[in-house]
Amino acid sequence: MSSSQRSNTSSGRRRFLRGCSVALALPWLESLARKSASAAAISNVVKPPIRTGFIYFPNGVWEKAWVPQTTGADYELSPSLKPLEKIKSDVLVLSGLDKKNSHGGDGHYAKTANFLTGMPVVKTTGRDVSSGGVSVDQLIAEKFAGQTPLPSLELGTEPVISGIDSNVGYTRLYGSHISWQSANRPVAKEINPRLVYERLFGRKPGASAESPESYNNLLDFVLEDARSLRNRLGRDDQFKMDEYLDSVRGVEQRIEYATKKDQREAWQASLTPEELAAAKPGVPGDFREHISVMMDLMVLAFQSDSTRVCSFMFANDVSGRNFSFLDGVSGGHHELSHHENSDAKIAQYQRINQWHTEQFARMLTKMKSIQEGDGTLLDNTMIVFGSSMSDGNRHDPDNLPILVGGRGGGALQTGQHIAVEGMVPLCNLYLSMLHKLGIEVEQFGDSDGVIAGI
């Protein structure tokens, strides 16, 4: 493709609504893409881009309730995977994957930091951190740099914690990061939905970053342009744009609610002194709402093509997040993961696992409802969902709980359970994904090949 064709392609995909110095990115609209494309480039323009995501939850799973008993396309969902029932055909279940470079070291930190690198983590109190290499999300971001406003987006719900865990002699920083720009440089994650919103869509003209009004009613500034543009779209794209603007408005309203004083105080009361020092206004007081709005922002980021790479941490590792909002659960996540084969603790631990899967299923369902060309946003995405260990009681880094949602533009064979045999590196999955994105590297992390059948 010539440089002029690439320019047309970029123009077709990067469309904005503008008003009073505000620019709002638009979703992928086929009618605009066709109008901006040359005849030679049109086949490339009308094909939606592929997005990749990596979603991490801490403390492992109760394997007996996670791993399906059968393989292939006719496998039966396990209890912890039951929330995937309606989108089973859009999800790939993988079992048996391993991280050999996590078998040494401590129980948690040496496994979290290399979740997306697969390489050995240096034991340190904080001066010379090393995850062993660049993480797969950042390698993808580097390869597609310049094609979207944001190279990547890193999200979380808990502040970065520094200091030393005296029990194991590791810096707590390792438990707060999965994305690494280089072995020694973690990528900062954003836990404040308001600040994520501003990165994606901008700030209300004249408002400061500290103002609770900085993001409110952003759509009001671009609605005139939206009405004008709408009249130039095809019927399907008109519906798509209306749906998108409604989604943006909905997130605006939820973030506005999260900034209310009583909400902030409720959230801050649950934090440790270290977390409170790092906290900022704008974070929902309800953990469930925090997860929901962050995942919706991730969907909007992909839908608007603001970025094509995103990572999200449900919580830091060794998270003691209390899950008493779930029926039958009365303890913290980390505590319950050390179940010591107690039936009572295992039942609560498994319910937390299932809740995490429910959130993933909700996100995938939302993405499947968003049309893009002949398919959906989910069809044009690959999202890894998993943890850095299997059984939290044993801290095992083998037989990792890994799901992949979305078809990657038709490159992934979803709707099946693949159980690999032997010490197959998790990085074999990452290498397979890189190849499906057209990134032809021979190796990533500790990979020794690709995964057949996906």
C-alpha positions as CSV (number, residue, x, y, z in Angstrom):
1,M,0.0,0.0,0.0
2,S,1.4,3.4,-0.9
3,S,1.8,6.2,1.6
4,S,-1.2,8.1,0.2
5,Q,-3.3,5.0,0.5
6,R,-2.2,4.5,4.1
7,S,-3.1,8.1,4.8
8,N,-6.5,7.6,3.3
9,T,-6.9,4.4,5.4
10,S,-6.0,6.3,8.6
11,S,-8.3,9.1,7.7
12,G,-11.2,6.7,7.1
13,R,-10.7,5.1,10.5
14,R,-9.8,8.1,12.6
15,R,-12.9,10.3,12.5
16,F,-13.9,12.9,15.1
17,L,-16.8,15.1,16.1
18,R,-15.6,18.6,17.0
19,G,-17.2,21.4,19.0
20,C,-15.8,24.2,21.1
21,S,-12.2,22.8,21.0
22,V,-13.5,19.3,22.0
23,A,-12.8,16.3,19.8
24,L,-14.7,13.1,20.2
25,A,-13.5,10.0,18.5
26,L,-16.0,8.1,16.5
27,P,-16.6,4.4,16.1
28,W,-15.6,2.5,13.0
29,L,-18.2,3.6,10.4
30,E,-18.2,1.8,7.1
31,S,-19.9,4.5,5.1
32,L,-17.3,7.1,6.1
33,A,-14.5,4.6,5.5
34,R,-15.7,4.0,1.9
35,K,-16.0,7.7,1.1
36,S,-12.5,8.5,2.2
37,A,-10.8,5.5,0.5
38,S,-9.3,5.3,-2.9
39,A,-10.4,2.4,-5.1
40,A,-7.1,0.6,-4.5
41,A,-7.3,1.0,-0.7
42,I,-11.0,0.4,-0.2
43,S,-10.6,-3.3,0.6
44,N,-8.3,-2.5,3.4
45,V,-10.3,0.4,4.8
46,V,-13.6,-1.4,5.0
47,K,-12.1,-4.1,7.1
48,P,-12.2,-3.2,10.8
49,P,-9.0,-3.3,12.8
50,I,-8.1,-6.0,15.3
51,R,-7.9,-5.1,18.9
52,T,-6.1,-7.0,21.7
53,G,-6.8,-7.0,25.4
54,F,-5.3,-8.7,28.5
55,I,-7.4,-8.9,31.6
56,Y,-5.8,-10.2,34.9
57,F,-7.4,-11.3,38.1
58,P,-5.3,-12.2,41.2
59,N,-5.0,-15.3,43.5
60,G,-5.7,-18.1,41.0
61,V,-8.8,-20.4,41.0
62,W,-10.2,-23.6,42.4
63,E,-9.1,-25.8,39.5
64,K,-11.7,-28.6,40.0
65,A,-14.5,-26.1,39.4
66,W,-12.6,-24.2,36.6
67,V,-11.2,-26.7,34.1
68,P,-13.8,-28.4,31.9
69,Q,-13.8,-32.2,32.1
70,T,-13.9,-32.6,28.3
71,T,-12.2,-31.0,25.3
72,G,-13.1,-30.0,21.8
73,A,-16.1,-28.1,20.6
74,D,-18.6,-30.2,22.6
75,Y,-17.1,-29.6,26.0
76,E,-19.3,-28.8,28.9
77,L,-18.7,-25.6,30.8
78,S,-17.4,-26.1,34.3
79,P,-19.2,-24.4,37.3
80,S,-16.8,-21.4,37.3
81,L,-17.3,-20.9,33.6
82,K,-21.1,-21.2,33.5
83,P,-21.5,-17.4,33.0
84,L,-20.1,-18.0,29.5
85,E,-23.1,-20.1,28.5
86,K,-24.6,-17.6,26.0
87,I,-21.3,-16.6,24.4
88,K,-19.6,-20.0,24.5
89,S,-19.0,-20.0,20.8
90,D,-17.0,-16.8,21.1
91,V,-14.6,-18.0,23.8
92,L,-11.5,-20.2,23.6
93,V,-10.8,-22.2,26.8
94,L,-7.2,-23.2,27.4
95,S,-5.8,-25.5,30.1
96,G,-2.4,-26.9,30.8
97,L,-0.4,-23.8,30.0
98,D,2.6,-23.1,32.3
99,K,5.0,-20.4,33.3
100,K,8.3,-22.2,34.0
101,N,10.1,-19.0,35.0
102,S,7.6,-18.6,37.9
103,H,8.3,-21.9,39.6
104,G,11.0,-20.3,41.8
105,G,10.6,-17.1,43.8
106,D,7.8,-16.1,46.1
107,G,4.2,-17.1,46.0
108,H,2.8,-14.1,44.2
109,Y,5.1,-11.3,43.0
110,A,7.3,-13.4,40.8
111,K,4.2,-14.6,39.0
112,T,2.3,-11.4,38.6
113,A,5.0,-9.3,37.2
114,N,5.8,-11.8,34.4
115,F,2.2,-12.6,33.5
116,L,2.7,-10.9,30.1
117,T,6.4,-11.4,29.7
118,G,6.9,-15.1,30.8
119,M,10.5,-14.3,31.8
120,P,12.3,-14.6,35.2
121,V,11.6,-11.8,37.7
122,V,14.5,-10.4,39.6
123,K,14.1,-10.6,43.4
124,T,14.6,-7.1,44.6
125,T,13.4,-4.6,47.3
126,G,12.8,-2.0,44.6
127,R,16.0,-0.5,43.2
128,D,16.6,-2.8,40.3
129,V,13.2,-4.2,39.3
130,S,13.0,-6.5,36.2
131,S,10.2,-8.4,34.7
132,G,12.5,-10.1,32.4
133,G,11.5,-8.3,29.3
134,V,8.8,-6.3,27.4
135,S,5.3,-7.5,27.9
136,V,3.3,-8.8,25.0
137,D,0.8,-5.9,25.0
138,Q,3.6,-3.3,24.8
139,L,5.2,-5.2,21.9
140,I,1.9,-5.1,20.0
141,A,1.5,-1.4,20.9
142,E,5.0,-0.7,19.6
143,K,4.3,-2.5,16.3
144,F,1.2,-0.5,15.6
145,A,2.4,2.8,17.0
146,G,0.9,5.9,15.3
147,Q,-2.2,4.2,14.0
148,T,-4.4,5.3,17.0
149,P,-4.3,8.4,19.4
150,L,-3.2,6.2,22.3
151,P,-0.6,3.4,21.7
152,S,-2.1,1.4,24.6
153,L,-4.3,1.8,27.6
154,E,-3.4,0.3,31.0
155,L,-6.2,0.1,33.6
156,G,-6.7,-1.1,37.2
157,T,-8.8,-0.6,40.3
158,E,-6.2,-0.3,43.1
159,P,-3.3,2.1,43.4
160,V,0.3,1.0,42.9
161,I,1.8,-0.1,46.2
162,S,5.5,0.4,46.8
163,G,7.6,-0.8,49.7
164,I,8.8,-4.3,50.6
165,D,6.8,-7.3,51.5
166,S,8.9,-8.4,54.4
167,N,7.5,-11.9,54.3
168,V,9.2,-12.7,51.0
169,G,11.7,-9.9,50.4
170,Y,10.1,-8.7,47.2
171,T,9.1,-5.1,46.2
172,R,5.3,-4.8,46.2
173,L,5.6,-2.9,42.9
174,Y,5.6,-6.3,41.2
175,G,2.1,-7.1,42.4
176,S,0.8,-3.8,40.9
177,H,1.9,-4.2,37.2
178,I,1.5,-6.6,34.4
179,S,2.4,-4.2,31.5
180,W,6.1,-3.5,31.0
181,Q,7.6,-1.2,28.3
182,S,11.0,-2.7,29.0
183,A,12.3,-5.2,31.6
184,N,13.0,-2.4,34.0
185,R,10.1,0.0,33.2
186,P,6.6,-0.9,34.2
187,V,3.8,1.0,32.5
188,A,1.7,3.1,34.9
189,K,-2.0,2.0,35.1
190,E,-4.9,4.3,35.6
191,I,-7.5,3.5,38.3
192,N,-9.6,6.7,38.1
193,P,-12.4,6.4,35.5
194,R,-12.6,10.1,35.2
195,L,-9.0,10.4,34.1
196,V,-9.4,7.5,31.7
197,Y,-12.4,9.2,30.2
198,E,-10.4,12.4,29.7
199,R,-7.6,10.5,28.0
200,L,-10.2,9.1,25.5
201,F,-12.5,12.0,25.0
202,G,-11.0,15.2,26.3
203,R,-12.0,17.7,29.0
204,K,-14.8,20.2,29.1
205,P,-13.4,23.6,27.7
206,G,-12.0,25.8,30.5
207,A,-12.2,23.2,33.2
208,S,-9.2,22.1,35.2
209,A,-8.2,18.5,35.9
210,E,-9.3,18.9,39.5
211,S,-12.7,20.2,38.7
212,P,-15.5,17.6,39.1
213,E,-17.2,19.3,36.1
214,S,-14.2,18.7,33.8
215,Y,-15.8,15.8,31.9
216,N,-19.5,16.4,32.4
217,N,-21.7,16.7,29.4
218,L,-18.9,16.6,26.9
219,L,-21.3,15.4,24.3
220,D,-23.2,18.7,24.5
221,F,-20.2,20.4,22.8
222,V,-20.3,18.1,19.8
223,L,-24.0,17.3,19.2
224,E,-24.4,20.0,16.5
225,D,-21.6,18.3,14.5
226,A,-23.1,15.0,15.3
227,R,-26.4,15.9,13.8
228,S,-24.8,17.2,10.7
229,L,-22.6,14.1,10.2
230,R,-25.5,11.8,11.0
231,N,-27.4,13.0,7.9
232,R,-24.4,11.9,5.7
233,L,-24.3,8.3,7.1
234,G,-26.1,5.2,5.9
235,R,-29.0,3.9,8.0
236,D,-26.9,1.2,9.7
237,D,-24.2,3.7,10.6
238,Q,-26.8,6.2,11.9
239,F,-27.9,3.5,14.4
240,K,-24.3,2.7,15.2
241,M,-23.4,6.3,16.0
242,D,-26.6,6.9,18.1
243,E,-25.8,3.7,20.1
244,Y,-22.2,4.9,20.6
245,L,-23.1,8.4,21.7
246,D,-25.6,6.9,24.2
247,S,-22.9,4.7,25.6
248,V,-20.5,7.6,26.0
249,R,-23.3,9.6,27.7
250,G,-24.0,6.7,30.0
251,V,-20.4,6.5,31.1
252,E,-20.3,10.3,31.7
253,Q,-23.3,10.0,34.0
254,R,-21.8,7.1,35.9
255,I,-18.5,8.9,36.4
256,E,-20.3,12.0,37.6
257,Y,-22.1,10.0,40.2
258,A,-18.7,8.5,41.3
259,T,-17.4,12.0,42.1
260,K,-20.1,12.8,44.6
261,K,-18.6,13.4,48.1
262,D,-20.4,10.6,49.8
263,Q,-19.2,8.1,47.2
264,R,-15.6,9.2,47.5
265,E,-15.7,9.0,51.3
266,A,-17.2,5.5,51.3
267,W,-14.4,4.3,49.0
268,Q,-11.6,6.0,50.9
269,A,-12.8,4.5,54.1
270,S,-12.0,1.1,52.8
271,L,-8.4,1.9,51.8
272,T,-5.1,1.2,53.7
273,P,-3.0,4.2,54.5
274,E,-0.7,3.5,51.5
275,E,-3.7,3.2,49.2
276,L,-5.3,6.3,50.5
277,A,-2.1,8.3,49.9
278,A,-2.1,7.3,46.3
279,A,-5.9,7.7,45.8
280,K,-7.5,10.4,43.8
281,P,-11.2,11.7,43.6
282,G,-13.4,10.2,41.0
283,V,-13.1,6.5,41.9
284,P,-16.4,4.7,42.5
285,G,-17.1,3.7,46.1
286,D,-18.6,0.4,45.0
287,F,-16.0,-2.1,43.7
288,R,-18.6,-3.7,41.4
289,E,-19.4,-0.4,39.8
290,H,-15.6,0.4,39.5
291,I,-15.0,-2.8,37.6
292,S,-18.1,-2.2,35.4
293,V,-17.2,1.3,34.4
294,M,-13.6,0.5,33.7
295,M,-14.6,-2.4,31.5
296,D,-17.1,-0.2,29.7
297,L,-14.3,2.4,29.1
298,M,-12.2,-0.4,27.7
299,V,-15.0,-1.3,25.3
300,L,-15.4,2.4,24.3
301,A,-11.6,2.7,23.7
302,F,-11.8,-0.2,21.3
303,Q,-15.1,0.9,19.7
304,S,-13.7,4.4,19.0
305,D,-10.4,3.0,17.8
306,S,-8.7,5.3,20.4
307,T,-6.4,2.4,21.0
308,R,-6.1,-1.2,19.9
309,V,-4.2,-2.6,22.9
310,C,-5.5,-2.6,26.5
311,S,-4.6,-4.3,29.8
312,F,-6.7,-4.4,32.9
313,M,-6.0,-5.6,36.4
314,F,-9.1,-6.5,38.5
315,A,-6.9,-5.9,41.5
316,N,-3.3,-6.0,42.6
317,D,-1.9,-9.3,43.5
318,V,-2.1,-10.4,47.2
319,S,-5.3,-8.4,47.1
320,G,-7.4,-8.8,50.3
321,R,-10.4,-7.3,48.6
322,N,-13.5,-8.2,50.6
323,F,-16.2,-10.0,48.5
324,S,-18.9,-10.1,51.1
325,F,-21.2,-8.5,48.5
326,L,-21.5,-12.0,47.1
327,D,-24.1,-14.3,48.6
328,G,-22.3,-16.9,50.9
329,V,-19.0,-15.0,50.9
330,S,-17.7,-13.5,54.1
331,G,-14.0,-13.1,53.7
332,G,-11.2,-11.4,51.6
333,H,-10.0,-12.8,48.3
334,H,-6.4,-13.6,49.3
335,E,-7.4,-15.2,52.6
336,L,-10.0,-17.4,50.9
337,S,-7.5,-18.4,48.1
338,H,-5.5,-20.0,50.9
339,H,-8.3,-22.4,51.5
340,E,-6.2,-25.2,53.0
341,N,-8.8,-27.7,51.5
342,S,-11.5,-26.4,53.7
343,D,-14.9,-27.0,52.0
344,A,-16.3,-23.8,53.4
345,K,-13.4,-21.7,52.1
346,I,-13.3,-23.5,48.8
347,A,-17.0,-22.7,48.1
348,Q,-16.4,-19.0,48.7
349,Y,-13.2,-19.0,46.7
350,Q,-15.0,-20.6,43.8
351,R,-17.8,-18.1,44.0
352,I,-15.3,-15.3,43.6
353,N,-13.8,-17.1,40.6
354,Q,-17.3,-17.3,39.1
355,W,-18.0,-13.6,39.7
356,H,-14.8,-12.7,37.8
357,T,-16.0,-14.8,34.9
358,E,-19.4,-13.1,35.1
359,Q,-17.7,-9.7,34.6
360,F,-15.8,-11.0,31.6
361,A,-18.9,-12.5,30.1
362,R,-20.8,-9.2,30.5
363,M,-18.0,-7.3,28.7
364,L,-17.9,-9.8,25.8
365,T,-21.7,-9.7,25.5
366,K,-21.6,-6.0,25.2
367,M,-18.9,-6.1,22.5
368,K,-20.9,-8.7,20.6
369,S,-23.9,-6.3,20.5
370,I,-21.8,-3.7,18.7
371,Q,-21.9,-4.1,14.9
372,E,-18.8,-3.6,12.8
373,G,-19.2,-4.2,9.1
374,D,-20.3,-7.8,8.6
375,G,-19.4,-8.8,12.1
376,T,-19.2,-7.3,15.6
377,L,-16.6,-5.6,17.8
378,L,-16.1,-8.9,19.5
379,D,-15.4,-10.6,16.2
380,N,-12.6,-8.2,15.7
381,T,-11.0,-8.6,19.1
382,M,-8.7,-11.0,21.0
383,I,-8.9,-10.7,24.8
384,V,-6.9,-12.9,27.2
385,F,-8.5,-13.3,30.6
386,G,-6.7,-15.2,33.3
387,S,-4.5,-15.3,36.4
388,S,-0.8,-15.9,37.0
389,M,-1.3,-19.0,39.1
390,S,-3.7,-22.0,39.1
391,D,-4.6,-23.0,42.7
392,G,-4.0,-20.0,45.0
393,N,-3.4,-22.3,48.0
394,R,-0.4,-23.9,46.3
395,H,0.7,-20.9,44.2
396,D,1.2,-23.2,41.2
397,P,2.2,-21.4,38.0
398,D,1.1,-24.4,35.8
399,N,-2.3,-25.3,34.4
400,L,-3.1,-21.7,34.3
401,P,-6.7,-20.5,34.1
402,I,-6.8,-18.9,30.6
403,L,-9.6,-17.8,28.4
404,V,-9.5,-15.9,25.1
405,G,-12.6,-14.0,24.0
406,G,-13.2,-12.9,20.4
407,R,-12.3,-14.2,17.0
408,G,-9.4,-11.9,16.1
409,G,-11.0,-11.0,12.8
410,G,-11.6,-14.7,12.0
411,A,-8.0,-15.8,12.9
412,L,-9.0,-17.6,16.2
413,Q,-11.0,-20.8,16.3
414,T,-13.2,-20.1,19.4
415,G,-15.9,-22.3,20.8
416,Q,-13.6,-25.0,22.1
417,H,-11.6,-26.2,25.0
418,I,-8.0,-27.1,24.2
419,A,-6.0,-29.0,26.9
420,V,-2.3,-28.9,26.0
421,E,0.0,-31.6,27.3
422,G,3.4,-31.3,28.8
423,M,5.1,-28.1,30.0
424,V,3.7,-25.8,27.3
425,P,4.6,-22.1,27.9
426,L,1.8,-19.5,28.3
427,C,4.0,-17.5,25.9
428,N,3.1,-20.0,23.2
429,L,-0.3,-18.4,23.3
430,Y,1.1,-14.9,23.0
431,L,3.3,-16.0,20.1
432,S,0.3,-17.4,18.4
433,M,-1.6,-14.1,18.9
434,L,1.4,-12.1,17.6
435,H,1.5,-14.2,14.4
436,K,-2.3,-13.7,13.9
437,L,-1.7,-10.0,14.1
438,G,0.9,-10.2,11.4
439,I,3.8,-9.7,13.8
440,E,6.2,-12.4,12.6
441,V,8.6,-12.8,15.5
442,E,10.3,-16.2,16.0
443,Q,10.0,-16.2,19.7
444,F,8.3,-14.3,22.6
445,G,9.3,-14.7,26.2
446,D,10.0,-18.4,26.9
447,S,7.9,-19.6,23.9
448,D,9.0,-22.7,22.1
449,G,6.3,-22.7,19.4
450,V,2.7,-21.8,18.7
451,I,-0.5,-23.5,19.9
452,A,-2.0,-25.7,17.2
453,G,-5.7,-25.6,16.6
454,I,-6.5,-22.1,17.7
